[in-house]
Amino acid sequence: MSTFLFESPLEFLLRYTVITGVVIAIIGVVLCLIAKRATMAVRKSDDVSKDDKVYRAFLFTGIALILIGMIVIALPVENTFYVVAA
């Protein structure tokens, strides 16, 4: 079965750029999910407002990592190397 770049889905998922992009995006999602708890730990308080600078910094950093991960996944690779499980 061929896809957009005449690869099988398995070949696409085994490209190192796709694996790297997914890892970066997952780190971004985790950072967005723990932003409130991390802000509470930094501020040493139980209440965090939505306009807190540290909270927003964690959220924007997480969103930026998700965007970077998506861009890395979409990068074309001339000489594609595949990760082969032994």
C-alpha positions in Angstrom: 0.0 0.0 0.0 1.5 3.4 -0.9 0.8 6.7 0.7 1.7 10.3 0.0 5.4 9.8 -0.5 5.1 6.3 -2.0 5.9 4.7 1.3 4.0 2.2 3.4 2.6 3.6 6.6 5.1 1.5 8.6 8.0 3.0 6.6 6.6 6.4 7.3 6.4 5.8 11.0 9.9 4.4 11.2 11.6 7.5 9.7 13.8 9.1 12.3 12.2 12.6 11.7 8.8 11.2 12.4 10.0 9.5 15.6 11.8 12.7 16.7 8.8 14.9 16.0 6.4 12.7 17.9 8.7 12.6 20.9 9.0 16.5 20.8 5.2 16.8 20.5 4.6 14.4 23.4 6.9 16.5 25.6 5.0 19.6 24.6 1.6 17.9 25.5 3.0 16.8 28.8 4.3 20.3 29.5 0.9 21.8 28.8 -0.8 19.2 31.0 1.5 19.8 34.0 1.7 23.6 33.6 -0.6 24.4 36.5 1.1 22.0 38.9 4.5 23.2 37.9 3.4 26.8 38.5 2.1 25.9 41.9 5.4 24.3 42.7 7.4 27.3 41.5 5.1 29.9 43.3 4.7 27.7 46.4 1.0 28.4 46.5 -2.3 26.5 46.1 -3.9 29.1 43.8 -2.7 29.9 40.3 -4.5 32.5 38.2 -4.9 32.2 34.4 -2.8 35.4 33.8 0.2 34.2 35.9 3.4 34.7 33.8 5.0 31.4 34.9 1.8 29.5 34.0 1.6 31.2 30.6 5.3 30.5 30.0 4.8 26.8 30.6 1.7 26.7 28.3 3.4 28.7 25.5 6.5 26.6 25.7 4.4 23.4 25.5 2.4 24.7 22.5 5.7 25.8 20.8 7.1 22.3 21.3 3.9 20.7 19.8 4.3 23.0 16.8 8.0 22.2 16.4 7.2 18.5 16.6 4.6 18.8 13.8 7.1 20.7 11.6 9.8 18.1 12.2 7.4 15.3 11.2 6.6 17.1 8.0 10.3 17.6 7.0 11.2 15.9 3.7 14.2 13.7 4.0 16.3 13.0 0.9 18.2 9.9 2.1 15.7 8.5 4.6 17.1 6.3 7.4 14.7 3.9 9.0 14.8 2.7 12.6 14.9 -1.0 12.5 14.0 -3.0 15.5 16.4 -5.9 16.1 
